[in-house]
């Protein structure tokens, strides 16, 4: 019976990481997000039942991490109860579906992964197979080939790479999570297959044209370099993969007539514009500065419990619709385009502080145990890269479950000392 329950929890985690990002439902109003959210609900519901039957307080060895989780859940509940739109806060906005139910599912994913997951090398096969399918589909989209009929929202997108994830920015954040693991597998094994997978994923990352993901990946790779230098291991393989990455970047930049260099230069120019108090700053970072400034004002008006999960479109457009129409166009802004500001807006500053404390406790615990379990290294790099890109991006049901599963596995690896 115990063996069966172990399989159930591992299957749950594999489904969250490898199956959920692949889900796409053509010929519906929403191709990319609603079905994923429904699958997450179902998986969490059915897996929570055996988990509760086997519940043991010993699961929570690092109590600081779990105390912050339970405080975070309490704050989320309060912000939902006092939301500007309770129904939308519970179920989430259409095309987003990150209401209270989804956020609780993310935490369930974390708790099960951190307490019940058992690593097996075959899980890497499933992960890379899923990521390979997603990447190949994305590259095909770049060249104008779609496996399924394009939905109305994306019908005018030309050379956009979004695969089954639904958006280039979100695909970029997904690849930031996976790439450090494929790179680490290569530098540890020197297997050509792991190298090919890394090249495929990195090529797709470049084609997403997502600057936040590039920055996140750069940080995660830098951390890999630091850990390798510190441990004086795998340096030759790391240098080799760096040369490969550099070569791929030059080739794609040449193919795209220096578009990558221009896109990278825009990071610097946007940063300069953002530092100047002028109209130009409003357009910096794809108008993110425009959104951030106004989001900060909203947070000041409700700093304790926020406005409720996934209600950003209601409050932001009510207050700043004229500004949006004047500076951006006739569109609806439904996210803060900064995950940390989004949390502070939705559930208040205490929620953001609790979330950050939770992350700090988990990361510190992982760093302390790196020498006891080297599998911590690639996950720590993945999560760090994701957290950096989150400063310019949003949480979505296509990618966030993978992040929470990885974070849970990181905490599990921090407790398990068997890998050297």
Buried (B, 14 or more C-beta within 10 A) or exposed (E): EEEEBBEBBBEBBBBBBBBBBBBBBEEEEBBBBBBBBBBBBEBBEEBBEBBEEBEEEEBBBBEBBBBBBEBBBEBBBBBBEBBBBBEBBBBBBBBBBBBBBBBBBBBBBBBBBBBBBEBEEEBBEBBBEBBBBBBBBBBBBBEEEEEEEBBEBBEEEEEBBBBBBBBBBBBBBBBBBBBBBBBBBBBBEEEEEBBBBBBBBBBBBBBBBBBBBBBBBBBBBEBBBEBBEEEEBBEEBBEBBBEBBEEBBEEBBEEBEEBBBEBBEBBEEBEEBBEEEEEBBBBBBBBBBBBBEBBBEBBEEBBEBBBBBBBBBBBBBEBBEEBBEEEBEEEEBBBBBBBBBBBBBBBBBBBBBBBBBBBEBBBBBBEEBBEBBBBBBBBBBBBBBBBBBBBBBBBBBBBBBBBBBBBBBBBBBBBBEEEE
